[in-house]
């Protein structure tokens, strides 16, 4: 009897899995007919990733290694931008084909990853708590709220660890519901002889790092509307030591080298970092093999008032959090068209440390004119869209 019931349970589970895809089409898409528009934005300049080059930099100071908060890294726009979808071509086409043609991927991993997105979009209860982001008392509360209600929901690996040096360490999510234990631990990474420091959040298994950004009053173009708005947000023209963008860039570069060090056989070496504030996110990517640094514009968390989660932002997060399965790196782009970041030259005195001697955990610390880096504010950019997306 046991041998007969096992196939039956598998059949019933398969039918339930198929039901979620059908329900999404029949129910969710009928209520959200603009979902396709949200997806197609990844082929447009409104969500473009800009390529940056590095000027003056203390990544390889001969006398000192600097913490992320003391990092000096002048980022300059190369005026070359790339469609976000260029780096997620297979994932973009998979999602588009599912929406338009109702095609369910045959690959098990891709199917499971798609199901994560679908289940999250249909779960109004888990999304509702994100309306509290502006009410979070500090960055730790914000990190916990986003970890439980956004990052862990969209990632194939929901586990995360938060910097244990935070003064405030909530035991439960700010929504006051118990979702599971909050793990605080050592998030240090790098090497004391080069850039190093502590990450606000690490999505374990997903291999994605998250940094909380300082809030400033800034005018920027919104990815949803392409209209200039003024909100409390991070400064996208500040290259000063310890600024939000410099920290995100330094952390992204270090983590990319570390990822390649522990996963030398992985084909894709374009590794992301997420920067978060209480109203939105930015994404940075660094490829330690090809020496390319990319950065996004601001992706708003909500697209309307009363609160409604921004679908383009959700899709972007889904791409990034599952980069190990969904990111194709520069597979569809001619590398000769891609500007170098020149970090390899800036760090050549200590490049071997970045390539071979980074570690995670128990990493000590040592003390030791503005141009907008928003891709949407670059004048006359050279925008690239992979032919496979046309």
C-alpha positions in Angstrom: 0.0 0.0 0.0 2.9 2.4 0.8 4.4 1.9 -2.6 1.1 3.0 -4.2 0.4 6.0 -2.0 3.7 7.6 -2.6 3.1 8.2 -6.3 -0.4 9.4 -5.5 0.9 12.0 -3.1 3.4 13.1 -5.7 0.6 13.4 -8.3 -1.5 15.4 -5.9 1.4 17.8 -5.1 2.1 18.2 -8.8 -1.6 19.1 -9.4 -1.5 21.6 -6.6 1.7 23.2 -8.0 0.0 23.5 -11.4 -3.0 25.1 -9.8 -0.9 28.0 -8.5 0.2 28.9 -12.1 -3.4 28.6 -13.4 -4.7 30.8 -10.5 -2.1 33.4 -11.1 -3.3 33.8 -14.7 -7.0 33.5 -14.0 -7.1 35.7 -10.9 -4.0 37.8 -10.3 -3.4 38.9 -13.9 -7.0 39.8 -14.3 -6.7 42.2 -11.4 -3.2 43.4 -12.4 -3.3 43.7 -16.2 -0.3 46.1 -16.1 2.1 43.3 -14.9 3.4 42.9 -18.4 4.3 46.6 -18.5 6.2 46.2 -15.3 8.2 43.4 -16.8 8.9 45.2 -20.1 10.5 48.1 -18.2 13.6 45.9 -17.9 14.2 46.3 -21.6 13.9 50.1 -21.3 16.3 52.9 -20.3 14.1 53.6 -17.2 15.7 50.6 -15.4 19.1 50.7 -17.1 22.3 49.8 -15.3 25.1 52.3 -15.8 28.8 51.3 -16.1 31.1 53.2 -13.8 34.9 53.6 -13.7 36.9 54.2 -10.6 39.2 57.2 -10.2 41.1 57.9 -7.0 40.8 54.9 -4.6 42.3 53.6 -1.3 41.5 50.0 -2.1 45.2 49.2 -2.2 46.9 51.7 0.1 50.4 50.4 0.6 50.4 51.3 4.3 46.8 50.6 5.4 43.6 48.6 4.8 40.4 50.6 5.2 37.0 49.6 6.5 34.0 50.1 4.2 33.0 53.2 6.2 36.4 54.8 5.4 36.6 53.6 1.8 37.6 56.2 -0.8 36.4 55.5 -4.3 35.7 58.2 -6.8 33.0 56.8 -9.2 32.7 58.3 -12.6 30.0 57.6 -15.1 31.2 56.1 -18.4 27.9 57.3 -20.0 27.3 53.8 -21.2 24.1 52.1 -19.9 22.8 48.6 -20.3 19.2 47.2 -20.2 18.7 45.4 -16.9 17.3 42.4 -18.8 20.6 42.0 -20.7 21.9 40.2 -17.6 18.9 38.1 -17.0 17.9 37.2 -20.6 16.7 33.6 -19.9 14.8 34.6 -16.8 13.2 37.6 -18.5 12.1 35.4 -21.5 10.9 32.7 -19.1 8.7 35.1 -17.2 7.5 36.8 -20.4 6.5 33.5 -22.0 4.7 32.5 -18.8 2.7 35.7 -18.7 2.0 35.9 -22.5 1.9 32.2 -23.5 1.2 30.5 -20.2 4.4 28.5 -20.7 5.6 26.8 -17.5 9.3 26.1 -17.5 10.3 22.4 -17.8 13.5 22.9 -15.8 12.7 22.0 -12.2 14.9 24.7 -10.7 13.5 27.4 -12.9 10.0 26.3 -12.2 10.5 26.4 -8.5 12.1 29.9 -8.8 9.2 31.1 -10.8 6.7 29.7 -8.3 8.4 31.7 -5.6 7.6 34.9 -7.4 4.0 33.9 -8.2 3.2 32.8 -4.6 4.7 36.1 -3.2 2.7 38.3 -5.6 -0.5 36.5 -4.6 0.2 36.8 -0.9 -1.3 40.2 0.1 -0.9 39.5 3.8 2.9 39.1 3.7 3.2 42.3 1.5 0.9 44.4 3.7 3.5 44.8 6.5 5.9 46.6 4.1 3.6 49.6 4.4 5.3 50.0 7.8 8.8 50.7 6.4 8.6 54.4 7.0 7.6 53.8 10.6 10.7 51.7 11.4 12.6 53.4 14.3 16.1 52.5 13.0 17.9 50.6 10.2 17.9 47.3 12.1 14.1 47.3 12.3 14.0 48.2 8.6 16.4 45.4 7.8 14.4 42.8 9.8 11.1 43.9 8.2 12.5 43.7 4.6 14.2 40.4 5.3 11.0 38.7 6.5 8.5 40.3 4.2 10.5 40.7 1.0 14.0 39.1 0.7 13.3 35.7 2.2 10.0 35.4 0.4 11.5 35.9 -3.1 14.7 33.9 -2.5 15.2 30.2 -3.0 17.1 30.2 0.2 15.2 32.2 2.9 17.9 32.2 5.6 19.6 35.4 6.6 22.1 36.8 9.2 22.1 40.4 10.5 25.2 42.3 11.9 25.4 41.5 15.6 27.0 44.8 16.4 23.7 46.6 16.1 22.7 48.4 19.3 19.1 47.6 18.7 18.5 43.9 18.1 14.7 43.2 17.8 13.6 39.7 18.8 10.5 39.8 16.5 9.6 41.4 13.2 8.3 45.0 13.5 4.9 43.7 12.2 4.7 42.0 15.6 4.1 38.6 14.1 6.5 35.7 14.7 8.0 34.5 11.4 11.0 32.7 12.9 14.1 33.3 14.8 16.2 36.4 13.8 19.8 35.4 13.6 22.4 38.0 14.6 26.0 37.1 13.9 29.4 38.1 12.5 29.0 39.6 9.1 32.5 40.8 8.6 34.2 40.2 5.3 37.4 41.2 3.5 41.0 41.4 4.7 42.5 44.0 7.1 45.2 44.8 4.6 42.6 46.0 2.0 38.9 46.9 2.1 37.0 45.2 4.8 34.1 45.6 7.3 30.7 44.5 8.4 27.7 43.9 6.2 24.2 44.9 7.4 22.6 41.7 6.1 23.7 38.5 4.3 21.1 36.4 2.5 22.6 33.0 3.2 22.5 30.4 0.4 21.4 33.2 -2.0 24.9 34.8 -1.7 23.4 38.3 -1.8 24.5 41.1 0.6 22.4 44.0 1.7 23.5 47.5 2.9 21.2 50.0 4.6 21.6 53.5 3.1 21.7 56.8 4.8 18.6 58.9 4.1 19.1 62.4 2.5 16.8 64.8 0.8 17.4 64.4 -2.9 15.9 64.9 -6.3 15.9 61.9 -8.5 14.0 60.2 -11.3 11.6 57.5 -10.2 11.9 54.2 -12.1 8.1 53.9 -12.1 7.2 57.3 -13.5 10.5 58.8 -14.9 9.4 62.0 -13.2 11.7 63.9 -11.0 10.6 63.7 -7.4 12.0 64.9 -4.1 12.0 62.5 -1.2 14.2 61.5 1.7 16.6 59.2 0.1 20.3 58.4 -0.3 22.6 60.8 -2.0 23.5 59.7 -5.6 26.1 62.4 -6.2 28.3 61.9 -3.1 31.7 60.3 -3.7 33.0 61.3 -0.3 34.7 58.7 2.0 32.0 56.7 3.8 29.1 57.9 1.7 26.4 55.4 0.9 27.3 54.9 -2.7 31.0 54.4 -2.0 30.2 51.9 0.7 27.9 50.0 -1.6 30.5 50.0 -4.3 33.3 48.8 -2.0 31.2 46.1 -0.5 30.0 44.9 -3.9 33.6 44.7 -5.2 34.9 42.8 -2.1 32.0 40.4 -2.1 32.4 39.7 -5.8 36.0 38.8 -5.4 35.1 36.7 -2.3 32.4 34.9 -4.2 34.8 34.0 -7.0 37.3 32.8 -4.5 34.9 30.3 -2.9 33.1 29.5 -6.2 35.9 29.4 -8.8 34.0 27.2 -11.2 30.8 29.3 -11.4 30.4 30.6 -14.9 28.7 33.9 -14.0 31.0 36.3 -12.0 28.6 39.3 -12.1 27.7 39.5 -8.4 25.0 41.8 -6.9 24.6 44.0 -3.8 21.3 45.5 -2.7 21.2 49.0 -1.1 18.0 49.7 0.8 16.3 52.7 2.4 12.8 52.9 3.9 11.4 54.0 0.5 13.3 52.0 -2.0 16.3 50.1 -3.3 19.3 50.4 -5.6 21.3 47.5 -7.1 25.1 47.4 -7.7 26.9 44.6 -9.6 30.6 43.9 -9.9 32.3 41.3 -12.1 35.7 40.5 -10.7 36.8 38.5 -13.8 35.9 41.2 -16.4 36.4 44.2 -14.0 33.0 45.8 -14.6 31.0 47.8 -12.1 27.3 48.5 -12.8 24.8 50.5 -10.8 21.1 51.1 -11.0 18.8 54.1 -10.4 16.4 54.1 -7.5 13.6 51.5 -7.4 10.7 52.7 -5.3 9.2 50.2 -2.8 5.7 51.4 -3.4 4.0 52.8 -6.5 0.9 54.4 -5.1 -0.7 55.8 -2.0 -2.3 54.0 -0.3 0.5 51.5 -0.2 0.8 49.1 -3.1 4.1 47.3 -3.8 5.9 48.3 -6.9 5.8 45.3 -9.3 9.0 46.4 -11.2 10.9 46.5 -7.9 9.6 43.0 -6.9 10.7 41.5 -10.2 14.1 43.2 -10.0 14.6 41.8 -6.5 13.5 38.3 -7.7 16.1 38.5 -10.5 18.9 39.6 -8.1 18.1 37.4 -5.1 18.2 34.3 -7.4 21.2 35.4 -9.4 22.8 32.0 -9.1 20.1 30.6 -11.3 18.8 33.6 -13.2 21.8 35.8 -14.0 23.6 35.2 -17.3 26.3 37.8 -16.7 27.8 39.1 -20.0 26.8 36.1 -22.1 24.7 38.1 -24.4 26.9 41.3 -24.6 30.0 41.9 -26.6 32.7 42.6 -23.9 34.5 45.0 -26.2 31.4 47.3 -25.8 31.6 47.2 -22.0 33.7 49.9 -20.2 36.1 48.6 -17.6 35.8 49.8 -14.0 39.7 50.0 -13.7 39.5 48.6 -10.2 42.2 46.0 -11.2 44.6 48.9 -12.0 43.6 50.8 -8.9 44.2 47.8 -6.7 47.1 46.2 -8.5 49.5 46.6 -5.6 47.3 44.3 -3.5 45.2 42.5 -6.2 46.4 39.1 -5.1 44.8 39.7 -1.7 41.5 40.5 -3.3 41.7 37.4 -5.5 43.0 34.9 -2.9 43.1 36.1 0.7 39.6 37.4 1.5 37.7 35.7 4.2 34.3 36.0 5.8 34.0 36.1 9.6 36.5 37.3 12.3 37.8 40.0 10.0 39.4 42.7 12.2 39.2 46.4 11.5 41.8 49.1 11.1 41.3 52.8 11.7 43.0 54.7 9.6 33.1 68.4 -7.9 30.0 65.9 -7.8 28.5 64.1 -10.8 25.3 62.2 -10.6 25.7 58.4 -10.7 22.0 57.9 -11.4 21.7 56.2 -14.8 18.6 58.1 -15.6 20.4 61.5 -15.2 23.3 60.6 -17.6 23.2 62.9 -20.5 23.1 61.2 -24.0 23.9 57.7 -22.7 24.8 54.9 -25.0 22.1 52.4 -24.1 22.6 48.7 -25.0 19.8 46.1 -25.4 20.8 42.5 -26.2 19.5 41.4 -29.6 17.9 38.4 -28.0 15.5 40.7 -26.2 14.4 42.6 -29.3 
